[in-house]
Amino acid sequence: MDRSKKEQELLLGTLDMLVLQTLVMGPAHGHTIAHVIEHTSEDVLQIEQGSLYPALHRLEDRGWVSSYWGPSENNRKARFYKLTAAGRKRLTVETNRWQSMVEAIGRVLARAGE
């Protein structure tokens, strides 16, 4: 697998993990999911609709989220996404993988600073 493909998968996996983590709090529509990620990251992470909605569809195709139509805060029809049991399991796997990667990068950075 070439480098750009691996980088793209890492970025998609990271977005997937962030979306799943956001849905732990309960069902939400796309705009709210993006807002929560941006707000929680203190606006370091900016989620574009062109990335978010394909991620939500991918997660739904994999059975990690389900969706339904309902009224938004301003009483407009919106699609809400909900974490499934399989999504909770996947979030645990992805969180553990992410933590391992962060720890490994930390070790390399600490050694480089010696």
LOTOR-225060 format. One line per field, with one value per residue (C-alpha): residue in three letters; x, y, z negated. Coordinates in steps of 0.02 Angstrom, whole numbers, plus 50000, padded with zeros to 5 digits. Layout:
code <- c(ALA:...)
x <- c(X:...)
y <- c(Y:...)
z <- c(Z:...)
***
This chain:
code <- c(MET:ASP:ARG:SER:LYS:LYS:GLU:GLN:GLU:LEU:LEU:LEU:GLY:THR:LEU:ASP:MET:LEU:VAL:LEU:GLN:THR:LEU:VAL:MET:GLY:PRO:ALA:HIS:GLY:HIS:THR:ILE:ALA:HIS:VAL:ILE:GLU:HIS:THR:SER:GLU:ASP:VAL:LEU:GLN:ILE:GLU:GLN:GLY:SER:LEU:TYR:PRO:ALA:LEU:HIS:ARG:LEU:GLU:ASP:ARG:GLY:TRP:VAL:SER:SER:TYR:TRP:GLY:PRO:SER:GLU:ASN:ASN:ARG:LYS:ALA:ARG:PHE:TYR:LYS:LEU:THR:ALA:ALA:GLY:ARG:LYS:ARG:LEU:THR:VAL:GLU:THR:ASN:ARG:TRP:GLN:SER:MET:VAL:GLU:ALA:ILE:GLY:ARG:VAL:LEU:ALA:ARG:ALA:GLY:GLU)
x <- c(50000:50074:50104:49961:49836:49895:49887:49711:49655:49730:49637:49473:49496:49529:49372:49272:49335:49293:49117:49089:49153:49036:48887:48924:48830:48675:48597:48644:48630:48780:48789:48790:48922:49038:49006:49042:49207:49259:49207:49285:49449:49445:49424:49587:49490:49377:49257:49203:49035:49126:49217:49084:48938:49039:49107:48931:48874:49028:48995:48813:48862:48977:48837:48927:48790:48608:48506:48329:48238:48177:48156:48312:48325:48249:48108:48178:48187:48360:48444:48502:48639:48647:48789:48754:48823:48944:48995:49033:49145:49231:49259:49349:49461:49499:49529:49652:49741:49749:49818:49953:50002:50008:50116:50234:50252:50282:50424:50505:50489:50559:50707:50738:50748:50886)
y <- c(50000:50168:50306:50423:50279:50239:50423:50437:50282:50355:50518:50429:50315:50464:50554:50394:50379:50560:50540:50380:50464:50612:50494:50416:50566:50519:50539:50695:50764:50807:50991:50952:50817:50937:51075:50961:50901:51079:51149:51006:51025:51213:51241:51154:51022:51090:50962:50997:50934:50855:50741:50721:50656:50524:50469:50455:50353:50242:50214:50173:50051:49963:49952:50063:50196:50196:50344:50410:50569:50691:50877:50981:51119:51242:51120:51072:50893:50821:50652:50597:50470:50350:50239:50053:49914:49869:50052:50053:49900:49981:50141:50041:49959:50126:50217:50083:50090:50280:50276:50152:50264:50421:50330:50267:50441:50511:50387:50434:50621:50598:50501:50629:50764:50675)
z <- c(50000:50047:49921:49974:49961:49784:49734:49806:49708:49549:49573:49613:49463:49352:49412:49389:49210:49172:49242:49143:48985:49013:49030:48859:48788:48887:49059:49157:49333:49440:49397:49211:49231:49323:49195:49046:49122:49164:48995:48895:48990:48955:49143:49186:49283:49420:49493:49671:49734:49881:49757:49623:49725:49820:49649:49578:49728:49714:49528:49564:49703:49579:49450:49324:49328:49374:49431:49429:49480:49347:49312:49279:49148:49271:49313:49484:49544:49508:49513:49340:49312:49165:49105:49118:49006:49146:49153:48967:48989:49138:49039:48905:49036:49121:48957:48900:49070:49060:48882:48934:49079:48970:48842:48979:49054:48880:48853:49018:48981:48805:48872:49010:48877:48780)
***
